[in-house]
């Protein structure tokens, strides 16, 4: 009989999971820092959301609403949805993990694309599932490549639309084609964290597909354009049966009261949302043009960030650019973990940050 371990052991596979590593948020420079690494809105949260958050501090002794009822009702009113099919969570990350836990077991397969969000793989491995990677075309999800990976073991397919860190997207027609090609028992998860930024007539976040299907879920977040990343707040719209399953396994008070209050207020402040959209609409094409003028490739983006491709030439590599910009207080996201070691991801920042970035990048690229 073998000796028992001398301490608790995680189940098989847990310690082989690479933990998620967020973008760096600091630099050794003593000057002003411009954090452009986490796709945070440069405009901050709505003043109404901030006021609601502060008001919540007067009732810290009270448990929050375990059903997120008022927030679900507000979301439902804004988008014309059935509130009973909305689930709120501590960021959309929690909802992605809940979906995986509910529908993936040991040996089951889950599909995502080459440069898909790292949390998909982590959630699958944590559930004992098998991650399956489908190739992309021009840094964009490929419907045929995804469908070619479907087997009898496939239980879930993740599609970030738009995708982070590439900024690319699939048209609604392509999303519908993907759905039509999946077996009815496979759950299609449409991760629409950046949906509010998209300005394409052929794009849809997925509400219509969820409303007319039994195997599609759309996830959303308040961390990006609404500026509530600190509070960790997300939601999903799901078929009634999926919502029922998630409600059975989520924590009883999985969303804190301050987040609930701020989320409701943020949804009511249409003016602040429009301001954030306009800021991104102005700077996204302008920064793309400025970067490309320096001879660098930029993957066309519909989000609030740009994927910049650097050459392998010594003196102008992504790693060297990262170090150079960091010394000037500009913190970008290295994306080697996504298989993009020659790239950096730039979040659209304030006017001051954007202009400083352009000037600094020009200085870097002008070096012999």
CORFENKA-V307730 format. One record per pair of residues at least 12 apart in sequence whose ideal C-beta (glycine too) atoms are under 7 Angstrom apart, sorted by sequence separation. I is the first residue (numbers start at 1). J is the second residue. D is the distance in whole Angstrom. If there is no record, write none. Layout:
I/J/D + I/J/D
This chain:
25/37/7 + 134/146/4 + 206/218/4 + 222/234/7 + 296/308/6 + 297/309/4 + 322/334/6 + 332/344/4 + 333/345/4 + 24/37/6 + 192/205/4 + 205/218/6 + 221/234/4 + 296/309/6 + 332/345/6 + 23/37/3 + 72/86/4 + 110/124/4 + 161/175/7 + 192/206/6 + 220/234/6 + 296/310/7 + 332/346/5 + 23/38/5 + 134/149/5 + 175/190/7 + 219/234/6 + 220/235/5 + 291/306/7 + 22/38/7 + 72/88/6 + 190/206/4 + 71/88/6 + 132/149/5 + 219/236/4 + 284/301/7 + 291/308/6 + 141/159/6 + 218/236/6 + 288/306/6 + 110/129/5 + 114/133/6 + 159/178/7 + 217/236/5 + 218/237/5 + 287/306/6 + 68/88/4 + 104/124/6 + 109/129/7 + 113/133/7 + 108/129/5 + 109/130/5 + 110/131/6 + 111/132/5 + 112/133/7 + 113/134/5 + 114/135/6 + 115/136/6 + 217/238/4 + 105/127/7 + 106/128/4 + 108/130/7 + 110/132/7 + 114/136/5 + 141/163/7 + 233/255/7 + 322/344/6 + 96/119/6 + 100/123/4 + 104/127/4 + 105/128/6 + 107/130/7 + 109/132/5 + 111/134/6 + 113/136/5 + 318/341/7 + 321/344/6 + 96/120/7 + 100/124/6 + 115/139/6 + 280/304/5 + 318/342/5 + 104/129/4 + 157/182/7 + 195/220/7 + 214/239/5 + 217/242/6 + 318/343/6 + 93/119/5 + 97/123/5 + 101/127/5 + 190/216/7 + 192/218/6 + 213/239/7 + 233/259/4 + 318/344/5 + 330/356/7 + 96/123/6 + 100/127/5 + 139/166/4 + 188/215/6 + 190/217/7 + 192/219/7 + 193/220/7 + 210/237/5 + 214/241/7 + 231/258/6 + 232/259/7 + 330/357/6 + 113/141/5 + 140/168/4 + 187/215/5 + 188/216/5 + 189/217/5 + 190/218/5 + 191/219/5 + 192/220/6 + 193/221/5 + 197/225/6 + 210/238/7 + 231/259/4 + 100/129/7 + 139/168/5 + 141/170/5 + 157/186/6 + 159/188/7 + 161/190/6 + 164/193/7 + 169/198/7 + 173/202/7 + 186/215/6 + 196/225/4 + 210/239/7 + 156/186/7 + 159/189/7 + 161/191/7 + 164/194/7 + 172/202/6 + 179/209/6 + 187/217/7 + 189/219/7 + 194/224/6 + 207/237/6 + 233/263/5 + 312/342/6 + 330/360/6 + 143/174/5 + 147/178/7 + 155/186/6 + 156/187/5 + 157/188/5 + 158/189/5 + 159/190/6 + 160/191/4 + 161/192/6 + 169/200/7 + 171/202/4 + 172/203/6 + 175/206/7 + 184/215/6 + 193/224/6 + 228/259/7 + 231/262/6 + 146/178/6 + 150/182/7 + 154/186/5 + 155/187/7 + 157/189/7 + 159/191/7 + 162/194/5 + 171/203/7 + 172/204/4 + 310/342/6 + 328/360/5 + 113/146/7 + 156/189/6 + 158/191/6 + 176/209/7 + 309/342/6 + 310/343/7 + 143/177/5 + 147/181/4 + 169/203/6 + 175/209/7 + 179/213/7 + 228/262/6 + 309/343/5 + 310/344/7 + 111/146/6 + 143/178/5 + 228/263/6 + 308/343/6 + 325/360/6 + 150/186/7 + 162/198/6 + 307/343/5 + 308/344/5 + 179/216/6 + 111/149/5 + 120/158/4 + 228/266/6 + 307/345/5 + 308/346/6 + 325/364/7 + 226/266/5 + 305/345/5 + 306/346/5 + 324/364/5 + 222/263/5 + 305/346/6 + 109/151/6 + 116/158/6 + 305/347/5 + 111/154/6 + 117/160/5 + 304/347/6 + 305/348/6 + 321/364/6 + 109/153/4 + 116/160/6 + 222/266/6 + 304/348/5 + 108/153/6 + 109/154/5 + 110/155/6 + 107/153/7 + 109/155/7 + 110/156/4 + 111/157/5 + 112/158/4 + 108/155/4 + 116/163/7 + 117/164/6 + 110/158/7 + 115/163/7 + 225/273/7 + 316/365/6 + 115/165/7 + 104/155/5 + 115/166/5 + 225/276/5 + 103/155/5 + 104/156/6 + 315/367/6 + 103/156/6 + 100/156/6 + 99/156/7 + 287/348/7 + 284/348/6 + 283/348/5 + 287/354/6 + 294/361/6 + 280/348/6 + 290/358/5 + 294/362/6 + 291/361/7 + 283/354/6 + 294/365/5 + 117/191/6 + 197/277/7 + 224/304/7 + 196/277/7 + 199/281/6 + 197/280/6 + 103/187/5 + 99/187/7 + 99/189/6 + 96/189/7 + 20/118/6 + 20/119/6 + 92/191/7 + 92/193/6 + 20/122/6 + 200/302/6 + 199/302/7 + 198/302/5 + 17/122/6 + 197/302/7 + 197/303/5 + 197/304/5 + 17/125/5 + 17/126/7 + 194/303/4 + 194/304/7 + 13/125/6 + 13/128/6 + 99/217/6 + 96/219/6 + 95/219/5 + 39/164/7 + 81/207/7 + 92/219/4 + 79/207/6 + 92/220/6 + 92/221/4 + 91/221/6 + 168/299/6 + 91/223/6 + 167/299/6 + 168/300/7 + 166/299/5 + 169/302/5 + 167/301/3 + 167/302/6 + 167/303/5 + 167/305/6 + 95/234/6 + 164/303/7 + 167/306/6 + 94/234/7 + 162/302/5 + 167/307/6 + 91/232/4 + 95/236/5 + 162/303/5 + 166/307/5 + 90/232/5 + 91/233/7 + 92/234/3 + 165/307/6 + 91/234/5 + 102/245/5 + 102/246/6 + 89/234/5 + 89/235/7 + 88/235/5 + 99/246/7 + 102/249/6 + 87/235/7 + 98/246/5 + 101/249/6 + 86/235/6 + 87/236/5 + 86/237/6 + 87/238/6 + 98/249/6 + 85/237/6 + 98/250/6 + 85/238/6 + 85/239/7 + 85/240/6 + 81/237/6 + 84/240/7 + 87/243/6 + 85/243/5 + 84/243/7 + 87/246/5 + 75/235/6 + 87/247/7 + 94/254/7 + 139/299/5 + 89/250/7 + 90/254/6 + 89/254/6 + 90/255/6 + 89/255/7 + 88/255/5 + 165/333/7 + 165/335/5 + 165/338/6 + 165/340/7 + 49/228/7 + 165/345/5 + 45/226/7 + 45/227/4 + 41/224/7 + 44/227/5 + 45/228/6 + 41/225/6 + 43/227/7 + 39/224/6 + 41/227/4 + 66/252/5 + 66/253/5 + 68/255/5 + 40/229/6 + 64/253/6 + 71/260/5 + 78/267/6 + 63/253/6 + 70/260/7 + 74/264/5 + 64/255/6 + 64/256/6 + 68/260/6 + 71/263/5 + 75/267/7 + 64/257/4 + 71/264/5 + 74/267/5 + 70/264/6 + 62/257/7 + 65/260/7 + 64/260/6 + 59/257/7 + 56/257/5 + 56/258/4 + 53/258/5 + 56/261/5 + 55/261/7 + 53/261/6 + 52/261/4 + 53/262/4 + 52/262/5 + 52/264/7 + 49/262/4 + 52/265/4 + 49/265/4 + 45/262/7 + 48/265/4 + 49/266/4 + 46/265/6 + 118/337/6 + 46/266/5 + 48/268/6 + 49/269/7 + 45/266/7 + 48/269/5 + 46/269/4 + 115/338/5 + 115/339/6 + 114/339/6 + 115/340/7 + 46/272/4 + 43/275/6 + 43/276/5 + 41/276/6 + 43/279/6 + 42/279/7 + 39/304/6 + 39/305/5 + 36/330/6 + 37/331/5 + 34/329/6 + 36/331/6 + 37/332/6 + 33/329/5 + 34/330/5 + 35/331/5 + 36/332/6 + 37/333/4 + 32/329/5 + 34/331/7 + 29/327/6 + 31/329/5 + 33/331/6 + 27/326/5 + 29/328/7 + 29/329/5 + 27/329/6 + 27/331/6 + 25/331/7 + 42/348/7 + 24/331/6 + 40/347/7 + 42/349/5 + 39/347/5 + 42/350/4 + 38/347/7 + 23/333/4 + 36/346/6 + 37/347/7 + 36/347/4 + 42/353/7 + 36/349/5 + 34/349/6 + 21/337/7 + 36/353/6 + 34/353/4 + 36/357/7 + 34/356/6
